Amino acid sequence: MLRVYPSSKVKHAPMWSQLQKETSHIFFNARWLKRAEHGETMEGADFRELWHECQEDVKNADAFLLYAEDDDHLRGALVEVGFALAHGVRVIVVTPVEDPITLLGSWLWAGGVMRVRTMEEAMKELYLMTEKGRKEEQERRWFEIQKVENEEKKKRKLRPFRKEERECSCGGSGSACECE
């Protein structure tokens, strides 16, 4: 199972919870999400503990999934992206906005960052990161290669032999044949 750190404004916590229930190949590795589900409020030193948990959860994730809508003003999520990039965790940004750089910034072009427009696209990318997904993709590519190779073989079989290409029982072919 893939460990994914979900990141967004806290108002999107119900979306993450629903997505976790519907998705069997990933586990949302984020204690902030549990706190949000329980309606915890925080003050002062609680934030120190929260940020420590967030950094640990990001560090231990296989992937980082950021969700942003055009009216979201992200602050903490951007710090979490920094944690992910610093720890070499692959980042997938989901945002339907036309100009994501205006919303999020030029870090979208950093290595290890991928942008998609829908959560469905993100789930597909995450699935491909799982062992089963990698195997299926590898199988799909193998079948594509086999299809191309089979088509090439058919073309070769359909092409008529010229005298110089024909093999002979004496071991020679074409103009090098001693039988003719």
C-alpha positions as CSV (number, residue, x, y, z in Angstrom):
1,M,0.0,0.0,0.0
2,L,1.3,3.4,-0.9
3,R,1.7,6.0,1.9
4,V,0.5,9.4,0.6
5,Y,0.7,12.7,2.5
6,P,-2.4,14.7,1.6
7,S,-2.0,18.5,1.8
8,S,-4.5,21.3,1.3
9,K,-6.5,23.9,3.3
10,V,-8.1,22.2,6.3
11,K,-11.5,22.9,4.8
12,H,-10.8,20.1,2.3
13,A,-10.3,17.5,5.1
14,P,-13.8,15.9,4.4
15,M,-12.7,15.3,0.7
16,W,-9.5,13.5,1.9
17,S,-11.5,11.3,4.3
18,Q,-14.0,10.4,1.6
19,L,-11.2,9.7,-0.9
20,Q,-9.4,7.4,1.7
21,K,-12.6,5.4,2.1
22,E,-12.9,4.9,-1.7
23,T,-9.3,4.1,-2.5
24,S,-7.8,0.8,-1.5
25,H,-4.2,1.2,-2.9
26,I,-3.2,4.2,-0.8
27,F,-3.1,5.2,2.8
28,F,-3.2,8.8,3.8
29,N,-0.3,9.2,6.1
30,A,-1.2,12.4,7.8
31,R,-2.0,13.0,11.5
32,W,-3.3,16.5,10.7
33,L,-6.2,14.8,8.9
34,K,-7.2,12.8,12.0
35,R,-7.0,16.0,14.1
36,A,-9.3,17.8,11.6
37,E,-11.7,14.9,11.6
38,H,-12.0,15.1,15.3
39,G,-12.4,18.9,15.2
40,E,-9.4,19.6,17.4
41,T,-8.5,23.2,18.0
42,M,-4.9,24.3,18.6
43,E,-3.1,27.0,20.5
44,G,0.6,28.0,20.9
45,A,2.7,24.9,21.7
46,D,0.2,22.6,20.1
47,F,1.4,23.9,16.8
48,R,4.9,22.9,17.5
49,E,3.7,19.3,18.0
50,L,1.6,19.5,14.9
51,W,4.5,20.8,12.7
52,H,6.7,18.1,14.1
53,E,4.1,15.4,13.2
54,C,3.6,17.0,9.7
55,Q,7.3,16.9,9.0
56,E,7.6,13.3,10.1
57,D,4.6,12.2,8.1
58,V,5.8,13.9,5.0
59,K,9.3,12.4,5.4
60,N,7.8,8.9,5.8
61,A,5.4,9.2,2.8
62,D,5.9,7.6,-0.6
63,A,4.2,10.5,-2.3
64,F,2.9,14.0,-1.5
65,L,-0.5,15.0,-2.9
66,L,-1.3,18.8,-2.8
67,Y,-4.8,20.0,-3.7
68,A,-5.6,23.6,-4.3
69,E,-8.6,25.5,-5.7
70,D,-8.4,29.0,-7.2
71,D,-9.6,30.7,-4.0
72,D,-7.3,28.8,-1.7
73,H,-4.5,30.9,-0.1
74,L,-2.0,28.2,0.9
75,R,0.6,28.8,3.6
76,G,1.2,25.6,5.6
77,A,0.8,23.4,2.6
78,L,3.6,25.2,0.9
79,V,5.9,24.6,3.9
80,E,4.9,20.9,3.6
81,V,5.8,20.9,-0.1
82,G,9.2,22.1,1.0
83,F,9.5,19.2,3.4
84,A,8.6,16.8,0.6
85,L,11.1,18.2,-1.9
86,A,13.8,18.3,0.8
87,H,13.2,14.6,1.6
88,G,13.0,13.5,-2.1
89,V,9.3,12.6,-1.9
90,R,7.5,12.8,-5.2
91,V,5.0,15.7,-5.3
92,I,1.7,15.6,-7.3
93,V,-0.2,18.9,-7.4
94,V,-3.9,18.8,-8.2
95,T,-5.4,22.1,-9.3
96,P,-7.9,22.9,-11.9
97,V,-6.9,26.5,-12.2
98,E,-5.7,27.8,-15.7
99,D,-2.6,29.6,-14.3
100,P,-1.3,27.5,-11.4
101,I,1.9,29.5,-11.2
102,T,0.0,32.6,-10.2
103,L,-1.7,30.6,-7.5
104,L,1.2,28.5,-6.3
105,G,4.5,29.8,-7.7
106,S,7.4,28.8,-9.8
107,W,8.3,25.8,-7.6
108,L,5.8,23.8,-9.8
109,W,8.8,23.5,-12.2
110,A,11.0,21.9,-9.6
111,G,12.3,18.4,-10.2
112,G,10.0,15.7,-8.7
113,V,6.9,17.8,-9.1
114,M,4.0,16.8,-11.4
115,R,0.8,18.8,-12.0
116,V,-2.5,17.3,-12.9
117,R,-6.0,19.0,-13.2
118,T,-8.2,16.4,-11.5
119,M,-8.0,14.1,-8.5
120,E,-8.8,11.2,-10.9
121,E,-5.6,11.8,-12.8
122,A,-3.7,12.0,-9.5
123,M,-5.1,8.7,-8.3
124,K,-4.1,7.1,-11.6
125,E,-0.5,8.4,-11.1
126,L,-0.5,7.2,-7.5
127,Y,-1.7,3.8,-8.6
128,L,1.1,3.5,-11.1
129,M,3.5,4.1,-8.2
130,T,2.2,0.9,-6.5
131,E,3.8,-2.5,-7.2
132,K,0.6,-3.7,-8.8
133,G,0.3,-0.6,-10.9
134,R,3.9,-0.8,-12.1
135,K,3.4,-4.4,-13.1
136,E,0.2,-3.6,-15.0
137,E,1.9,-0.7,-16.8
138,Q,4.9,-2.9,-17.6
139,E,2.5,-5.6,-18.9
140,R,0.6,-3.0,-21.0
141,R,3.8,-1.7,-22.5
142,W,5.0,-5.3,-23.2
143,F,1.8,-6.0,-25.1
144,E,2.2,-2.8,-27.1
145,I,5.7,-3.8,-28.0
146,Q,4.5,-7.3,-29.0
147,K,1.7,-5.8,-31.1
148,V,4.2,-3.6,-33.0
149,E,6.6,-6.5,-33.5
150,N,3.7,-8.8,-34.7
151,E,2.6,-6.1,-37.2
152,E,6.2,-5.8,-38.5
153,K,6.4,-9.6,-38.8
154,K,3.2,-9.6,-40.8
155,K,4.6,-6.9,-43.1
156,R,7.7,-9.0,-43.7
157,K,5.7,-12.1,-44.5
158,L,3.5,-10.3,-46.9
159,R,6.4,-8.8,-48.9
160,P,7.3,-10.9,-51.9
161,F,10.8,-12.3,-52.0
162,R,13.1,-11.1,-54.7
163,K,15.5,-13.6,-56.3
164,E,18.4,-12.0,-54.5
165,E,16.7,-12.4,-51.2
166,R,15.5,-16.0,-51.6
167,E,17.5,-18.6,-49.6
168,C,18.4,-21.8,-51.4
169,S,18.9,-25.4,-50.2
170,C,22.6,-25.2,-50.9
171,G,23.0,-22.5,-48.3
172,G,23.5,-19.6,-50.7
173,S,20.9,-17.0,-51.6
174,G,20.1,-14.9,-54.6
175,S,23.1,-14.2,-56.8
176,A,25.4,-16.2,-54.5
177,C,23.4,-19.4,-55.1
178,E,25.4,-22.1,-56.8
179,C,22.3,-24.2,-57.8
180,E,21.0,-21.8,-60.4
